[in-house]
């Protein structure tokens, strides 16, 4: 299977920046889409950003202009650069990668373990 390891969360003040990383390992053939989600306490999980294999991106309205998603195909890694952070960005952030792995080109959809982002006012 495919395992994901997230890193980069932490505590920052309002206006600060963080960069999240999500690295995939395993017998990966290709990764088609890479997502970042977040879930705040008492709220539903929401989609933050997505990047597909061609490089097209899409963002939640709440983060447009502040967050940037990018990918390193050689390293099977997706990043989320978060600038101008606000207290309402506080949440547990998860990555989700979808693609194919193994000699049989089986499909996978794997989730990271989550990384906490806390923005203090």
N, C-alpha and C positions, 0 to 999 in steps of 0.2 A: 504494500500500500504506500501511500504518500503521506509523509509527516510534515507538519508545519511548525515552525518555531518563530514566535513573535518576540520583538524587543523594542525598546525605545520609549516606553511610557514613563510617567513620572509626575512630579508636582511642579507646577510653574505658576507665576503670577499672571494676572490679566495682561494681555499684550505680548506675552512670551511665545516661544516657539518650541516645538518638539518634532522629531522625525521618527516615525514608526517604521519598523522593518518586519517583513514576514518572508522567511526563507523556507523553501520546499526541498525535501530530500526524498530519495527513492528512485526507482527505475522509471523516471519521467520521460515520456516521449514528446509530449507537447503540453503547454498550458494555454488554454484559449482565453479564459476570462479570469480576472483577478478583482476581487471586491474587498472593500473595507466597510464594515458595519460598526455600529456602536449601540450600547444599551445603557441608559442611565437608570438609577434606582427607581422602581415603580413605573417605568415606562417600557414600551415595546421596543424591540430591536429595530433600528432604522438603517437604511442604506446610506452610506456617506459618499462613497465614490466607487467608480468602476473603470477599469481599463481593459480593453480587449486586445487580441493578438495583433491587430493592425495598428494599434496605438491610439485608437479613439478613446476619449474619456468622457465621463459624465459625472456630475456632482449634485448632491442635494443643494437646494437653494440656500439653505442655512450656512453652507460652507464655501459657496462659490466666491472666488476671488481671494480666499484665505488659505485653502488647502490645495495641495497638488499631489496627484497620484502619478507614480511612474513605475517602470518595471525594468529589470535587468534580466533579459532572457537567458543570457549565458550563465547567470547565477541562480536562475529560477527564484527570483526575489522580487517582491513588490514593496514599494515604499509609500508612505503618506507623510508629506511635509506639511506641517500645520503651523501657520503663522497667525499673528494677531488673535491669539486664543482668548476665549471668553469663558466665564464661569459656566455658561450653559453648554460648553463643549465637554464638561466633566462627564465621563462615562467609561465603561469597559469597552475597549476597541478590539474587534475581531477581524481577522482576515479570512477570506474564503476563496480558494483557488479551484478551478475546474479545468479538466483536460483529460489526457490519456497517458497510460503508463503500461510498462511491462511489454513482453514480447507479443502478447495477444492484443495489445492496444485497447486494454480495458479502460472504460471511462472512470474518472474519479471526481469527487467533490469533497474536498477536505477543509476542515476548519482549524484555525489556530486556537491556542489555549486562552487567548485574551490578554490584553495588557491594559493596565489602569492608567487613565489620564485624568489628572485632577488640576483644575485651574482655580486658583484662589483670587478673591476680589480684593 
